[in-house]
Each structure stands twice: as structure tokens, then as C-alpha cells.
Amino acid sequence: MTVALTAAAVVLDVEGTTAPIAFVHDVLFPYAAARLDAFVATRGGEPAVAAALAALAAERAADREVAAPDLIAYARALMACDRKSTGLKALQGLMWNEGYLAGELRGELYPDVTPAFAAWRAAGVTIASYSSGSIAAQRLLYAHTDGGDLDRLIAAYFDTTTGPKREPASYAAIATALALPPARIAFVSDVIAELDAAAAAGLIAVLAVRPGNAPVAPGHGYPIVASLAELRVGG
């Protein structure tokens, strides 16, 4: 079924929307977890790594839910519960950067993503990405795919430094950054709570239903796409 929207921009979630959940959980997460100790030991003094570790340490100091004897153990605990931690995501992104540059990682996207991006850009639609993964990690994923370098087609990236994905204020901030009225922006995600937040901010919310995604209860009221090829954006 085709979903046609009058919108000037489309903002896309990554995990479960443009990239399979299995790729993130079965490839990216284990890759970082296996290299964490050695990476921190050898690269911890570099500015970008030190900044990620400092952010993680500040979160640990304020955390009343997860207790850990040291920072490495804390990072592993957050990995285990998939905490949307800005410091952790930055640290993971730095490790993934090494993997992509070494050819050990390759971005896996659904096959409909590349042609959809090309069609939207041809129609003059702005494409943006919003994920709990760091902006650096998002750019790496899209720049190293079997469909080529899609980073060049994406006008803007957003992560948790913009705000939590389940808060309407985050989507209002995205609309401001894109210099568009919220009603002219479509947001696509597989998570209803994120769609609720986007809709509360005035964006057009669209549910992505992909193989391997968690089932969604009926009654949410959002249009559904099983492929980005079903989403017609423009006007």
C-alpha cells in the first residue's frame, strides 16, 4: 500500500527502519563489546575517546539504577541493557569507525532504502536521520553500504544530543534545525512511543513494519509502510 504525504522533509529512525535490528544487535554491538577493553587501554588518551569516557563517567556518577565497580564494567552493563547513553554511543561509534575503515564492517540496509533515497532527493525532499546512535556512527553506516555512499544524500543528522527520542521537544528542535514547520516533516520509526512524541510536536508520523521488529498493537492510528518504496513524499 502506498502512503502519499505532502512533506518537504523525511526524518528516519535507523534501527528497525532503514537498517535491520539484527545487524545492529548481532554485528555492531558485539564488535564494540569485543574490543572495548583494548580500545580504551590503547586509545583512551585521544581527545575524542577521552571525551566519550568523560561523558560516560558523568553518567555513572549520577546513575542510581546501574552499579558497576569501574567504568569498563559500567559500559558493559549499559551495553547489556541497551541504554541510550550518549557517552556509550559515542564510544561505540569510535570503535565502529575503526571497523569500517579497516573493511571489517559494512553497513547493512534494507534493499529499498537506496532507491527511496534517490527518488526523494530527485523530488527535492530533504532527508535526515535521527537515531540513539551517535551522529558519527550514523554517518559511518550510511557511507559504507553495498548500495554505495548514502551519506551524501542525507542533509542532516540528529542523535541524543538533540534530545531523547521519546520527548516531543526533541522533534520540535529538529524542525527548527531543518527550518521547516513541523507539519511539513515526516518522521518514520518502528517505535510507537517515538511516533507519539513526533506527532505531539506536530510532525507527520509513519510506522515502519519490518521483519524482526517487535510486534505493534493495533489502534495506534499511524499510516504503515513495510518498505520505504511505499512512502511517497513531496509537494
SVG drawing of the C-alpha trace seen along z (x, -y; Angstrom):
<svg xmlns="http://www.w3.org/2000/svg" viewBox="-8 -28 56 40">
<polyline fill="none" stroke="black" stroke-width="0.4" points="0.0,0.0 1.3,-3.4 1.4,-6.2 1.5,-9.6 2.5,-12.6 2.8,-16.3 6.1,-17.0 9.3,-18.8 11.5,-16.5 11.6,-13.0 13.4,-12.1 14.2,-8.4 15.0,-6.3 17.8,-3.8 17.4,-0.5 14.3,1.3 13.5,-1.4 16.4,-1.7 18.8,1.0 17.8,4.4 17.7,4.8 19.8,8.0 22.6,6.0 22.8,3.6 22.4,6.3 24.3,9.2 27.1,7.3 27.7,3.8 27.1,4.3 29.3,7.5 32.0,5.9 32.3,3.0 31.9,5.2 34.8,7.5 37.1,4.5 36.2,2.3 39.0,3.1 41.8,2.9 40.4,-0.2 40.1,-2.1 43.6,-0.9 45.3,-2.0 43.2,-5.0 41.8,-6.4 44.1,-9.4 42.9,-10.6 40.6,-13.7 37.5,-12.1 37.9,-8.9 38.6,-10.8 35.5,-13.0 33.3,-9.9 34.7,-8.3 34.2,-11.6 30.6,-11.7 30.2,-8.0 31.9,-8.7 29.5,-11.6 26.5,-9.4 27.9,-6.7 28.3,-9.2 24.6,-10.2 23.2,-6.7 21.0,-5.3 20.0,-2.2 23.2,-0.6 26.0,0.1 29.5,1.1 32.9,1.3 34.7,-0.6 34.0,-2.5 34.6,0.5 32.2,2.6 29.7,-0.2 29.9,-0.5 29.4,3.3 26.3,3.1 24.8,0.3 25.5,2.4 23.7,5.3 20.6,3.3 20.9,1.3 20.9,-2.0 20.6,-5.0 23.6,-6.6 25.2,-9.5 28.7,-8.6 28.4,-4.9 27.1,-5.6 30.0,-8.0 32.4,-5.3 30.8,-2.6 30.9,-4.9 34.6,-5.4 35.2,-1.7 32.9,-1.1 34.8,-3.8 37.9,-1.6 35.9,1.4 34.5,-0.4 37.9,-1.9 39.5,1.5 36.9,3.1 35.8,5.3 32.3,3.7 29.9,3.0 26.6,1.1 23.6,3.3 20.4,1.5 17.1,2.8 17.2,3.1 14.5,0.4 16.5,-2.3 18.9,-3.3 16.2,-3.7 13.9,-5.5 16.6,-8.0 17.4,-8.6 13.7,-9.1 13.1,-11.5 16.2,-13.6 15.1,-13.7 11.7,-15.1 13.5,-17.8 12.8,-16.2 15.3,-16.8 16.4,-13.6 17.5,-13.5 18.5,-10.7 17.6,-10.6 18.9,-7.7 20.0,-7.0 23.3,-6.0 25.8,-8.9 25.9,-11.1 29.3,-9.7 28.0,-6.1 25.1,-7.0 27.3,-8.6 29.6,-5.6 26.7,-3.3 25.3,-5.2 28.7,-5.9 29.8,-2.2 26.9,-0.3 26.6,2.2 24.4,-0.4 27.2,-3.0 27.8,-6.1 24.3,-7.3 25.8,-9.8 26.0,-12.3 22.2,-12.1 21.5,-12.9 21.2,-16.6 21.2,-16.4 21.8,-14.0 20.4,-14.0 21.2,-11.9 20.5,-12.1 22.5,-15.4 19.3,-16.9 17.2,-15.2 15.6,-11.8 13.7,-10.2 10.5,-9.8 10.3,-13.5 8.2,-16.0 10.8,-18.8 13.4,-16.7 11.2,-16.8 10.5,-20.5 14.2,-21.0 14.7,-19.0 12.0,-21.1 13.9,-24.2 17.2,-22.9 15.6,-21.9 14.0,-25.4 10.6,-23.8 7.2,-23.8 6.6,-20.5 3.6,-19.7 6.0,-19.7 8.2,-17.0 7.5,-13.2 9.1,-11.0 9.4,-7.3 10.1,-4.8 9.2,-1.3 8.7,-2.5 5.2,-3.8 6.5,-5.9 8.8,-7.8 5.9,-8.4 3.7,-9.6 6.4,-12.2 6.9,-13.3 3.1,-13.6 2.8,-15.6 5.3,-18.1 3.3,-18.3 5.3,-16.1 3.7,-13.5 4.3,-10.1 4.7,-6.9 5.2,-3.4 7.8,-1.1 6.9,2.6 9.9,4.7 10.9,8.4 12.3,8.9 10.8,5.8 8.8,6.1 5.1,6.5 2.9,3.4 -0.5,3.4 -3.3,2.2 -5.2,-1.1 -2.2,-3.4 -3.7,-5.3 -0.4,-5.8 0.0,-5.0 2.1,-1.9 4.8,-1.1 6.6,2.2 9.1,0.7 10.3,-2.8 9.2,-2.2 5.6,-2.6 6.3,-6.1 5.7,-8.9 7.0,-12.2 6.9,-15.5 4.8,-18.5"/>
</svg>
